[in-house]
Amino acid sequence: MADITLALAPVRRTAGRDLLPDQPVLQLLDSIGVVWRRRLLTPLVTLRLFILQVLFANTSIAHLRQLSGIDFAPSSYCQARRRLSLRWIRRLIQWTVQRAQQMSPPRPGARVWIVDCSSFSMPDTPELRGHFGLHKGRGAGEGVGYPVGKFMALLDLATGCFTRLIPGPLYRHEASGVVRLHPQLHRGDILVGDRAFCRKPVMKCLSERHSGHFPICPPPLVSSFIRRWRCSGSGSSTSGWNSWCRGF
């Protein structure tokens, strides 16, 4: 927790102005043909505010005004967020991942990816309710609960960046989505996941692609794997990691 507080200190001092560089972000906007009016909450300013809000634990809009020093109406900020181009945000995430990979020091050995899932809620609209469904807990139902979805995330352990997010219904098994991550993986990579990703159908798909990935289970081993990986300054080969995994 102390590390997060220290990392957010310069963000607070600069009011989030250093979160995104102007030139590359504006070039991405121009490349996809996004046109906007000159106003207080431009796409760049709005996205900076959005990131600042998330970094400070999804703080309130009133607190966000204090953090940023920008005098805007809460309704104007909500409207500006709705105007943000999803295509632009996707391109920006890709650019951020590429920059992180370029800035991270080279590490010999196999690339390591972590795959896991989490859930999220959303507004209760007929379209979202029909696609994601409602939570099946006690007392839940139409008009009472909110639609709940699940996303699968692929994280690059070397950079700490999420390189792929796949949303889906809450009650869909992880094995049906992990196959969509396979094209991003290369032969010799190591895929770290829990038991849900080590079932025979998933392993069969991996072997058919001849990718050489080695999912690791059970969940308690994930933290042990990461600690060992971070301590291996010279890197390790895929076969070496595979032998270590078989020891459990």
C-alpha positions in Angstrom: 0.0 0.0 0.0 2.9 2.3 0.8 4.3 1.8 -2.7 1.0 2.8 -4.3 0.9 6.0 -2.1 4.4 6.9 -3.2 3.6 6.3 -6.8 0.5 8.5 -6.6 2.4 11.4 -4.9 3.8 12.9 -8.1 0.5 12.4 -9.9 -1.2 14.4 -7.2 1.4 17.2 -7.4 1.0 17.6 -11.2 -2.8 17.1 -11.1 -2.5 14.3 -13.6 -1.1 16.5 -16.4 1.9 14.1 -16.9 -0.3 10.9 -17.2 -0.5 11.1 -21.0 1.9 12.9 -23.3 0.1 15.4 -25.6 1.7 14.7 -29.0 1.4 10.9 -29.3 -2.2 10.9 -27.9 -3.3 13.7 -30.3 -1.6 11.9 -33.2 -3.7 8.7 -32.4 -6.8 10.9 -32.4 -6.0 12.2 -35.8 -5.1 8.8 -37.2 -8.6 7.4 -36.6 -10.3 10.6 -37.7 -11.8 11.8 -34.4 -13.0 15.3 -34.6 -13.8 17.4 -31.5 -14.6 20.9 -30.5 -12.3 23.1 -28.5 -13.8 23.1 -25.1 -12.8 22.8 -21.5 -13.1 19.0 -21.5 -11.3 17.9 -24.7 -10.8 14.1 -25.2 -7.3 14.3 -23.9 -8.3 16.3 -20.7 -11.3 14.0 -20.2 -9.2 10.8 -20.4 -6.6 12.3 -18.0 -9.4 13.0 -15.6 -10.8 9.5 -16.0 -7.4 7.9 -15.3 -6.9 10.2 -12.3 -10.3 9.2 -11.0 -9.5 5.4 -11.3 -6.0 5.8 -9.8 -7.5 7.4 -6.7 -9.8 4.4 -6.0 -12.7 5.6 -8.2 -13.0 8.8 -6.2 -16.0 11.1 -6.5 -16.3 13.7 -9.2 -16.3 16.4 -6.5 -12.9 15.2 -5.3 -11.7 14.8 -8.9 -12.3 18.5 -9.4 -10.1 19.3 -6.4 -7.4 16.9 -7.5 -7.2 18.3 -11.1 -7.8 21.9 -10.3 -10.3 22.1 -13.2 -13.7 23.7 -12.5 -16.1 21.6 -14.5 -19.7 20.5 -13.8 -20.2 16.8 -12.9 -22.8 16.4 -15.6 -20.4 17.9 -18.2 -17.7 15.4 -17.1 -20.1 12.5 -17.5 -21.2 13.6 -20.9 -17.5 14.0 -21.9 -16.7 10.5 -20.8 -19.6 9.1 -22.9 -18.2 10.9 -26.0 -14.8 9.2 -25.7 -14.0 7.0 -28.7 -13.7 3.3 -27.8 -11.5 2.8 -30.8 -9.2 5.6 -29.7 -8.9 4.1 -26.2 -8.0 0.7 -27.6 -5.3 2.2 -29.8 -4.0 4.1 -26.8 -3.8 0.9 -24.7 -1.9 -0.8 -27.5 0.5 2.2 -27.7 1.0 2.1 -23.9 1.8 -1.6 -24.0 4.3 -1.1 -26.8 6.0 1.8 -24.9 6.2 -0.3 -21.7 7.8 -3.2 -23.6 10.4 -0.8 -25.2 11.2 0.8 -21.8 11.5 -2.5 -19.8 15.0 -3.9 -19.6 15.6 -7.0 -21.7 15.2 -10.2 -19.8 16.6 -13.4 -21.3 14.6 -16.6 -21.1 10.9 -17.4 -21.8 8.2 -14.8 -21.8 5.8 -15.2 -18.9 2.0 -14.4 -19.1 -0.5 -14.5 -16.3 -4.2 -15.2 -17.1 -7.0 -14.7 -14.7 -10.6 -13.6 -14.5 -12.6 -11.0 -12.5 -16.2 -9.7 -12.5 -17.8 -6.3 -13.1 -21.3 -4.8 -12.9 -23.0 -2.5 -15.4 -26.2 -0.4 -15.8 -29.4 -2.4 -15.9 -30.5 -2.1 -19.5 -32.4 -4.7 -21.6 -29.5 -5.1 -24.0 -26.9 -5.7 -21.3 -29.2 -7.9 -19.3 -29.9 -10.1 -22.3 -26.2 -10.5 -23.1 -24.6 -10.8 -19.7 -27.5 -12.0 -17.6 -28.3 -11.3 -13.9 -26.6 -12.5 -10.8 -28.3 -15.7 -9.5 -27.9 -15.1 -5.8 -30.7 -15.0 -3.3 -33.1 -12.1 -3.9 -31.6 -11.3 -7.3 -33.9 -10.9 -10.3 -35.1 -8.5 -12.9 -35.6 -5.0 -11.4 -33.6 -5.9 -8.3 -30.0 -6.6 -9.3 -27.7 -5.4 -12.0 -26.2 -7.4 -14.9 -22.9 -8.9 -14.0 -20.2 -9.9 -16.4 -16.8 -11.5 -16.3 -13.6 -10.5 -18.1 -10.5 -12.6 -18.8 -7.2 -10.7 -18.6 -3.8 -11.5 -20.0 -0.9 -9.8 -18.2 2.7 -9.5 -19.3 4.7 -10.2 -16.2 7.8 -8.4 -17.5 6.0 -5.0 -18.0 3.0 -5.4 -15.7 0.7 -4.4 -18.6 -2.6 -6.0 -19.5 -2.3 -6.8 -23.1 -5.8 -8.4 -23.7 -9.2 -8.2 -22.0 -12.1 -10.4 -23.1 -15.5 -9.7 -21.6 -18.3 -12.3 -21.3 -21.2 -13.6 -19.3 -20.6 -14.3 -15.6 -21.5 -18.0 -15.8 -19.5 -18.9 -18.8 -16.5 -21.1 -18.0 -13.0 -19.7 -18.4 -12.0 -22.5 -20.7 -14.3 -21.2 -23.4 -12.5 -17.9 -23.5 -8.8 -18.8 -23.0 -8.6 -20.2 -26.5 -9.0 -16.7 -27.8 -5.8 -15.8 -26.1 -3.7 -18.4 -27.8 -2.9 -16.4 -31.0 -1.1 -13.8 -28.9 1.2 -16.4 -27.4 4.3 -17.8 -29.1 6.1 -21.1 -28.8 8.2 -21.2 -25.7 6.0 -18.8 -23.7 4.9 -19.7 -20.2 1.3 -19.2 -19.3 0.5 -19.0 -15.6 -3.0 -19.7 -14.4 -5.1 -21.6 -11.9 -6.9 -25.0 -12.2 -9.6 -23.6 -14.5 -7.0 -23.1 -17.3 -5.4 -26.5 -16.8 -8.2 -28.7 -17.9 -7.6 -31.3 -20.6 -9.5 -29.5 -23.4 -7.4 -26.3 -22.8 -4.2 -28.4 -22.7 -5.2 -30.2 -25.9 -5.7 -26.9 -27.8 -2.3 -25.7 -26.6 -0.6 -28.9 -27.7 -2.3 -28.8 -31.1 -0.9 -25.3 -31.7 2.6 -26.6 -30.6 3.0 -23.5 -28.6 4.9 -25.0 -25.6 3.0 -23.2 -22.9 2.9 -24.6 -19.4 -0.1 -23.5 -17.3 0.7 -23.8 -13.6 -1.7 -24.9 -10.9 -2.9 -24.9 -8.2 -3.4 -21.2 -7.3 -1.0 -21.1 -4.3 1.8 -21.9 -6.8 1.3 -18.7 -8.7 2.8 -16.5 -6.1 5.7 -18.9 -5.6 6.3 -18.9 -9.4 6.4 -15.1 -9.6 8.8 -14.8 -6.7 11.1 -17.3 -8.3 10.9 -15.6 -11.7 11.7 -12.2 -10.2 14.7 -13.5 -8.4 16.1 -15.2 -11.5 18.3 -12.3 -12.8 19.7 -14.3 -15.7 16.4 -15.7 -16.9 15.5 -19.3 -17.4 14.6 -21.5 -20.3 11.2 -22.9 -20.8 12.4 -26.4 -20.1 13.9 -25.3 -16.8 10.6 -23.8 -15.7 8.8 -26.9 -16.8 11.0 -29.0 -14.6 10.3 -26.8 -11.6 6.6 -26.9 -12.2 6.6 -30.7 -12.3 8.2 -30.7 -8.9 4.9 -29.7 -7.3 
